[in-house]
Structure formats: structure tokens, C-alpha cells
Amino acid sequence: MKRWILAALLGWGLLAGAPARAEPAQLARQLCASCHGADGNGPGPAPRLAGQQAGYIEQQWQAFRLHQRADGGAHGAAMAALKSEGNVKVLAAYFAAQPPAPARSAGGDPALLAAGRKLYAEGNLAVGTPPCFSCHGDRGEGGSAAPRLAGQHAAYLTRRMRVSDAPQPDSAMEMQEILKTMSADDIKALLAYLATL
């Protein structure tokens, strides 16, 4: 807890010197590094942004700004500094261009991994679960409207793959409907497989 408070205080102190049109790497160091890492490959629990789709980062930023996605106040200081949509676009493009962390080894229960791989590649059309690759790409690299999943922290993916009855931004509503077609075992298998991408 003390580290979070210290990081927030340091972030606020740095914001005072944040220029209106800073270089993307400088903005990342000043506003994002304490949670996401300066290159977007932070240790967690915040999501990795390196290699993420720029459009998705912008979309999520807008959801935070409109209070359509909860963040526990984590982005308040950055929102105060990033008043320009241009800076948001520049920062999103910067993180999208960063090399993502390398894939992890495929350890774990082989049957669980195989079930997750099958769901990712084929879905379960009998219950209405489409194949994940159709939106998220063959290797979890993401697409025009779907986020990159490859290299993402397992704990973060686990949190994001929970069905919620709370109102969702338009971008999350389709995924929420898909999650409702999946069993707890399906999600467990899919998370095990995603950890290998």
C-alpha cells in the first residue's frame, strides 16, 4: 500500500512539469511507468500495454474518462495532464510500437491447455461461443476492435474475464455476452492457454 501511495505522490509531482505536447517516451515515463512500465511491459497488476492495439488503448482511455470502466482512481493524475486528445493518440501509438514481452513457456496441465487451445481456435458453437482468434488474432495479437491478449498478465486477464452485471461500455458488451456462454471450466482452460501466447 505504501508503494502505491509513494508512486501516486511521485506521479503528481512529475505532472506539474508535464509539457502540453511532450515526447511520447517522456509522457510514458511521467504518467504511466509506475504502473505499466515505461515501455508498457510492467510487472503488474496493471495490464501490459506494449504491443497493444493503439485504437484499443484510446478506446479504453475514453471509457476511463467517461467513468464507463472503473480504475479505482488510478488514472486521475494522468487524465489531469492529458487534456489533449493528440497526446492520448501519441501515447497510444508509442505503446503499440513497443516490443511486447516474450511468450512464456507452455507449462501446466496438457489436457487443460488443449481444451483452451481448442476454444481459442474453434470456440464452442453449440453453446454460442465463437472462436477467440476471429477477433483477437491467431496468436492473440489483437485486431481492429479487439485487444492484444498475448503476453498479458494472467491475473489481469482473469479479472477482465468475469461476467459483470454492471453497465458496460459498448466495446465490452459483446465480450460480456460471449463470457455468458462459457462455463467456469471453459474460462479456466482458456486462461491457461492464453498464458502461453
C-alpha positions in Angstrom: 0.0 0.0 0.0 2.8 2.4 0.9 4.4 1.8 -2.5 1.2 2.8 -4.3 0.9 6.0 -2.3 4.5 6.8 -3.0 4.1 6.1 -6.7 1.0 8.3 -6.8 2.7 11.2 -5.0 5.7 10.9 -7.3 3.4 10.9 -10.3 1.6 14.0 -9.1 4.9 15.7 -8.6 6.1 14.9 -12.1 2.8 16.1 -13.6 3.5 19.6 -12.7 6.3 19.6 -15.2 4.4 17.7 -18.0 4.5 19.8 -21.1 1.4 20.3 -23.3 3.0 18.3 -26.2 5.6 16.1 -24.7 7.6 13.4 -26.5 5.8 10.0 -26.1 8.6 8.3 -24.2 8.7 11.2 -21.8 4.9 11.1 -21.3 5.1 7.3 -20.7 7.8 7.8 -18.1 6.0 10.6 -16.3 2.4 9.3 -16.4 2.4 5.5 -16.9 5.7 4.0 -15.8 4.8 3.5 -12.1 2.0 1.0 -13.1 2.5 0.0 -16.7 6.3 0.3 -17.1 7.9 3.0 -19.3 7.9 0.6 -22.2 4.5 -0.9 -21.4 5.9 -4.2 -20.1 5.3 -3.5 -16.4 5.3 -6.2 -13.8 1.6 -6.0 -13.0 -1.0 -5.9 -11.6 -1.8 -3.2 -14.2 -2.1 -4.6 -17.8 0.8 -4.6 -20.2 0.4 -2.0 -22.9 3.4 -2.9 -25.1 2.2 -4.1 -28.5 -1.4 -3.4 -27.6 -3.6 -2.1 -30.3 -3.4 1.8 -30.3 -7.1 2.1 -31.1 -7.9 -0.2 -28.1 -5.8 1.9 -25.8 -7.6 5.1 -27.0 -10.9 3.4 -26.6 -10.2 2.3 -23.0 -8.8 5.7 -22.1 -12.1 7.2 -23.2 -14.0 4.6 -21.1 -12.0 5.6 -18.0 -12.6 9.3 -18.8 -16.4 8.8 -19.1 -16.4 6.5 -15.9 -17.6 3.6 -18.0 -14.7 1.5 -16.8 -13.6 1.5 -13.2 -10.0 2.1 -12.3 -10.1 2.9 -8.6 -8.9 6.5 -9.4 -5.6 5.2 -10.8 -5.8 7.4 -13.9 -6.9 10.6 -12.3 -3.5 12.3 -12.4 -2.8 11.2 -15.9 -6.2 12.5 -17.0 -5.5 15.9 -15.5 -2.3 16.0 -17.5 -3.5 14.5 -20.8 -6.1 17.1 -21.7 -5.2 16.9 -25.4 -6.6 14.1 -27.5 -3.4 14.4 -29.5 -1.3 13.4 -26.5 -3.6 10.4 -25.9 -3.1 9.3 -29.6 0.6 9.8 -29.4 0.9 7.8 -26.2 -1.3 5.0 -27.6 0.8 4.8 -30.7 4.0 4.8 -28.6 2.9 1.8 -26.5 1.5 0.0 -29.6 5.0 0.3 -31.1 6.9 -1.1 -28.1 8.0 -4.8 -28.4 5.9 -6.9 -26.1 7.4 -9.2 -23.5 8.3 -12.6 -24.9 5.9 -15.5 -24.7 6.1 -17.7 -21.6 6.8 -21.4 -21.7 3.8 -23.7 -22.1 3.8 -25.5 -18.8 0.8 -26.7 -17.0 -1.8 -29.4 -17.4 -1.7 -30.7 -21.1 -5.4 -31.5 -21.1 -6.3 -28.0 -19.9 -4.0 -26.4 -22.4 -5.5 -28.5 -25.2 -9.1 -27.5 -24.2 -8.1 -23.9 -24.1 -6.4 -24.1 -27.5 -9.5 -25.7 -29.0 -11.8 -23.0 -27.5 -9.4 -20.3 -28.8 -9.3 -21.8 -32.3 -12.8 -23.3 -32.7 -15.0 -21.8 -30.0 -18.0 -23.9 -28.9 -20.6 -23.1 -31.4 -23.1 -25.5 -29.8 -23.5 -23.0 -26.9 -22.8 -19.9 -28.9 -19.1 -19.3 -28.0 -17.3 -18.1 -31.1 -13.6 -18.8 -31.7 -11.4 -16.2 -29.9 -9.0 -15.9 -32.8 -11.7 -14.4 -35.0 -11.4 -11.1 -33.0 -8.1 -11.5 -31.1 -5.9 -12.9 -33.9 -4.2 -16.2 -34.5 -1.6 -15.6 -31.8 -3.5 -13.2 -29.5 -2.1 -10.1 -31.3 -5.4 -8.3 -31.3 -7.4 -6.8 -34.1 -9.1 -3.6 -35.1 -11.7 -3.7 -32.3 -10.2 -6.4 -30.0 -7.3 -6.1 -27.6 -4.0 -7.9 -27.7 -4.1 -10.9 -25.3 -0.7 -12.3 -25.9 1.8 -11.6 -23.2 -0.8 -10.2 -20.9 -0.6 -10.8 -17.1 -2.7 -13.8 -16.1 -4.2 -12.0 -13.1 -5.3 -9.1 -15.3 -6.9 -11.5 -17.9 -8.7 -13.3 -15.0 -10.2 -10.1 -13.7 -11.3 -9.0 -17.2 -12.9 -12.4 -18.0 -15.5 -12.1 -15.3 -19.2 -11.7 -16.1 -20.4 -8.4 -14.7 -24.0 -7.1 -14.3 -22.7 -3.6 -14.1 -23.3 -1.4 -17.2 -20.5 -1.9 -19.7 -19.1 0.4 -22.4 -20.2 -0.6 -25.9 -16.8 -2.1 -26.6 -17.2 -4.6 -23.7 -20.8 -5.6 -24.2 -20.2 -8.1 -26.9 -17.4 -9.8 -24.8 -19.7 -9.9 -21.8 -22.3 -11.7 -23.9 -19.7 -14.2 -25.1 -18.5 -14.8 -21.5 -22.0 -15.7 -20.5 -21.9 -18.7 -22.9 -18.7 -20.1 -21.2 -18.5 -22.3 -18.2 -16.1 -21.8 -15.4 -14.1 -24.7 -16.8 -14.0 -23.1 -20.2 -12.6 -19.9 -18.8 -10.0 -21.8 -16.7 -8.9 -23.7 -19.8 -8.8 -20.5 -22.0 -6.8 -18.6 -19.4 -4.3 -21.5 -19.2 -3.8 -21.4 -23.0 -3.6 -17.6 -23.1 -0.8 -17.7 -20.6 1.3 -19.5 -23.3 0.8 -16.8 -26.1 
